[in-house]
Amino acid sequence: MDYNAFIDEIVEKYGYQDNVRKAIEIAIPLMVKKYGEERIEDVLNVFRDVRIFAFTERTKEAYDTIQQEMEEGINQHIQDETKADYGNDFVPGSGYTYQAIYDEDLNVVGERRWISVEALTDSRRENYENAFGTNINMPYFLHELGHAFAMQKPTYKKEGNKIYSKHGFYETVDEISYVEGKPTIKTVREEGLLIEDIVNEKMTKDQLIDFFGVKDEEELKPLISALGASGNIYGGSLHMIAEQLETRLGLDNILKWRVDNDNKVKDNFSYLCSSTKTASVYFPGEDAYSFLANKVHEIYINNSLAQSFKITVEDYGKRNKVALYDAMAVICAYREAIGEKDFSFYDGLRKEALPQKQETNTENKSL
């Protein structure tokens, strides 16, 4: 399908430079192939509704400047303290941001949505231009487009002084309070942020595998490394969990749950998992999805600590192994529930991998 007329329209609407145009030309067919022909309009709506900013300096000030422009003229009657919490202060090379718009009664009446992405000017620029024909950081750009795609049909529900929202897998509870008579909205609970990220990154890698024409993630790794890209915090154990989720549930169910907000998929997943012996032994009384989300977050924090040299390699290995096998208990419970594997499959792997004296290498265990 020829998307040139559509891209012309979007470039004119937002005044994009050639580097952003080229990035969009690459992204649209990759997204359509991954998400399916039946979701073409959902893909195109991302570019219609989400503004793209390319920045050349990765600083907090760059992000703040973009945010100030996008929030101009809205929510002046409130103090908004809603913020996704990753547990670190790292300034990323890209970001997808949505800002709820509140009316005078603090009902959500819309959103402003935008993507910020690095346009490379350093020694990596030539590598990216040779690979993609643009200095836009395409792996990062595809990742943020994935969030924008998944979060384009958000849900909001206000009950008393609480606002409940869902964006993709990411769910929050915001609380309304009053400080000197001015409403303040603050996030008090969140779930699924890292599930959203790891599933999204897995789908990003699928698109890059398609772009480069390679077989799998292992063949993709050296190509991404050759660009001068830094190590991905969502690799290893987190990638495996995301891959297992998509494989076991199927892409269609993942998209129904993540994009279309069909919570029956989530409820059925947790219900089936909870009915198993694996659940009764390894996460008794826990909601399967919440337990999995917590373990994914734990692995992410361990990865962050290891990459910043705040824990030793040995400590990281021990922590990560336990958290990984805890997370995979949920995947294996689901496989037990649908008749793919029985309890002894997971129980045997776990007991072999986590004896009383724990080993530190889990990567050779096939789950």
URZI-V150661 format. One record per backbone hydrogen bond with DSSP energy under -1.0 kcal/mol. CO is the residue of the C=O (numbers start at 1). NH is the residue of the N-H. E is the energy in kcal/mol with one decimal. If there is no record, write none. Layout:
# URZI-V150661
co->(CO/CO)
nh->(NH/NH)
e->(E/E)
This chain:
# URZI-V150661
co->(3/4/5/6/7/8/9/10/11/11/17/18/19/20/21/22/23/24/26/27/28/29/30/31/32/36/37/39/40/41/44/45/46/51/53/55/57/59/60/61/62/63/64/65/66/67/71/75/79/93/95/97/99/101/103/107/110/112/113/114/115/116/117/118/122/124/125/126/127/128/129/135/136/137/138/139/140/141/142/143/144/145/146/147/155/157/159/161/162/163/164/165/166/167/170/171/172/173/173/174/175/177/179/182/183/184/185/186/189/191/192/193/194/195/196/197/198/199/200/201/202/203/204/205/206/207/208/209/209/216/217/220/221/222/224/225/232/235/236/237/238/239/240/241/242/243/244/245/246/250/251/252/253/254/255/255/256/261/262/263/264/265/266/267/268/269/270/273/276/277/278/279/283/287/288/289/290/291/292/293/294/295/296/297/298/299/300/301/302/303/304/305/306/312/313/314/315/316/317/318/319/320/321/322/323/324/327/327/328/329/330/331/332/333/334/335/335/336/342/343/344/345/346/347/348/349/350/362)
nh->(7/8/9/10/11/12/13/14/15/16/21/22/23/24/25/26/27/28/30/31/32/33/34/35/36/39/40/43/44/45/48/49/50/115/117/119/59/63/64/65/66/67/68/69/70/71/74/78/185/118/116/114/112/109/106/103/101/99/51/97/53/95/55/137/125/128/129/130/131/132/133/120/138/141/142/143/144/145/146/147/148/149/150/151/166/164/162/176/159/174/157/172/155/170/167/191/165/188/189/163/186/184/182/179/79/177/81/175/173/171/196/197/198/199/200/201/202/203/204/205/206/207/208/209/210/211/212/213/214/220/221/224/225/226/229/228/235/238/240/241/242/243/244/245/246/247/248/249/250/254/255/256/257/258/259/260/262/263/265/267/268/269/270/271/272/273/274/276/280/281/282/283/286/291/292/293/294/295/296/297/298/299/300/301/302/303/304/305/306/307/308/310/309/316/317/318/319/320/321/322/323/324/325/326/327/328/330/331/332/333/334/335/336/337/338/340/341/339/345/347/348/349/350/351/352/353/354/365)
e->(-2.7/-2.8/-1.9/-2.0/-2.9/-2.2/-2.2/-2.2/-1.7/-1.1/-2.2/-2.6/-1.5/-2.3/-2.4/-1.8/-2.2/-2.3/-1.0/-2.6/-2.5/-2.2/-1.9/-3.0/-2.2/-1.9/-1.6/-2.1/-2.7/-2.3/-1.7/-2.3/-2.1/-2.9/-2.6/-3.2/-1.7/-1.5/-2.6/-2.4/-1.8/-2.6/-2.6/-1.7/-2.3/-2.0/-1.8/-1.3/-2.7/-1.8/-2.8/-2.6/-2.1/-2.9/-2.0/-2.3/-2.8/-2.8/-1.7/-3.0/-3.1/-2.5/-2.2/-2.4/-1.8/-2.0/-2.6/-2.4/-1.9/-3.2/-1.6/-2.9/-1.6/-2.6/-2.9/-1.6/-2.3/-2.4/-1.8/-1.5/-2.5/-2.6/-2.3/-2.2/-1.9/-3.4/-2.0/-3.2/-2.9/-2.9/-2.3/-2.1/-1.8/-2.1/-3.3/-2.5/-2.2/-2.9/-1.5/-2.6/-2.2/-3.5/-1.9/-2.5/-2.7/-2.5/-3.6/-3.3/-2.7/-3.0/-2.7/-1.6/-2.7/-2.3/-1.9/-2.5/-2.1/-1.9/-2.0/-2.4/-1.8/-1.6/-2.1/-2.7/-1.8/-2.5/-2.6/-1.0/-1.7/-1.5/-2.3/-2.0/-2.6/-2.0/-1.3/-1.6/-1.5/-1.4/-2.1/-2.1/-2.2/-2.6/-2.4/-2.3/-2.3/-2.4/-2.8/-2.5/-1.9/-2.2/-2.6/-2.2/-2.4/-3.2/-2.4/-1.7/-2.6/-1.4/-1.5/-3.0/-2.5/-2.1/-2.5/-2.5/-2.7/-2.2/-2.3/-1.5/-1.8/-1.9/-2.9/-2.0/-1.6/-2.7/-2.5/-2.8/-2.3/-2.0/-2.4/-2.1/-2.0/-2.3/-2.3/-2.4/-2.2/-2.5/-2.5/-2.6/-2.4/-2.6/-1.5/-3.1/-1.5/-2.7/-2.5/-2.0/-2.6/-3.1/-2.0/-1.7/-2.3/-2.7/-2.4/-2.1/-2.5/-2.8/-1.2/-1.0/-2.7/-1.9/-2.1/-2.0/-2.2/-2.4/-1.9/-2.4/-1.2/-1.1/-1.2/-2.5/-2.4/-1.8/-2.9/-2.2/-2.0/-2.4/-3.0/-1.9)
